[in-house]
Structure formats: C-alpha cells, structure tokens
C-alpha cells in the first residue's frame, strides 16, 4: 500500500455502494461544490475497474 499525505479540513469513513455500472460514496450535503479526494484503503486482490 502506498502512503499519502493530504492537508484537509474533515474526514469521513464510508462504504462504497453499487449504483448502475459504477459506485458512489455519500458525503455530507454541506460538502456540495467542495474539492474532495477519495482514497481506497483496502485491496481485495482484484484489478477490475
């Protein structure tokens, strides 16, 4: 696993949910219009995208 350093204001820990042909993560509504980063921290051994 790589190591990353990010400066930010708030962190949420969420599960990714299936939607259509992709997936999504819910974040607080007050984050609308904000710049965010998503980091995958687990690896189930699959390279599927």
N, C-alpha and C positions, 0 to 999 in steps of 0.2 A: 504494500500500500504506500502511495506517495504521501508526503507531508506538505501541507499548505498553510500559509499564514495569511489571514484576512483581517482587515480592520472593519468593524461594523458597529451597529447600534443595538441589535437584538437578534436572538437565535430562537428558532422553533424546531422541535424534533417531531417529524410527521412520517406516516407511512404513505407510500405511493399507491394510488388506486388506479385500476384499469378504467379507461374511457375510450370508446371507439377503437381505433387502431393504435392508440397511444396510451399515455398515462398522465396523471396530474397529481399535484400536491396542493392542498389547501393552505393558504396563509391568511393572516388577519386582514379583514377588509380595509383597515386603515393603511395597509401597505399598497393599495392601488396607486399606480403611477410611479412607484419607487423602483430603483435599480436593485435587483437581488441576484444572488448566486445560489446555485443548487449543487451540492457535493454529495456524490454517492459514497457511503462509508462501509458498505458491505459488498461482498463478492460471492455470488452463488455459483461461480465457476462457469458461467455462460458468457459468450461473446456476442449473443444476439442483441440486436438493436431494434 
